[in-house]
Amino acid sequence: MATVKWSDHALDCMREQTRYIAEQSCSTEIAWKWANDIFAEADGLADFPSMGHRLPEFPDAPYLELLVRKNFRLIYRKVGEVCYIVTVRRCSMLLDDDALSELNSVE
């Protein structure tokens, strides 16, 4: 069984996205449902740490992603028995070299 650890950056992304969803939908209930779905998907990594797939933009990078709720990417790095969640992004936000450098700096 793996351990799931969230980076500060990933938690900041979750806060920003939850706030944005609450504002756009005018519903904190919808925003909390979204956040709970993301956290539940991440918790599944404890039992299935390799269930993600390689990043299409950077297949040789040491990151995997899960697609959550059809339009969000939970990006993580598996090191031994630990899955480090590094960011949560909209699927429409493709990764470029700058974004990859940012992921590499996340601890």
DAMO-V871020 format. One line per field, one symbol per residue. burial: b if it has 16 or more other C-alpha atoms within 10 Angstrom, else e. A space follows every 10 residues. Layout:
BEGIN
burial: ???
END
This chain:
BEGIN
burial: ebebbbbebb eebbeebbee bbeeeeebee beebbeebee bbbebbeebe ebebbeeeee eebbbbbbee ebbbbbbbee ebbbbbbbbe eeeebeeeee eebeeee
END
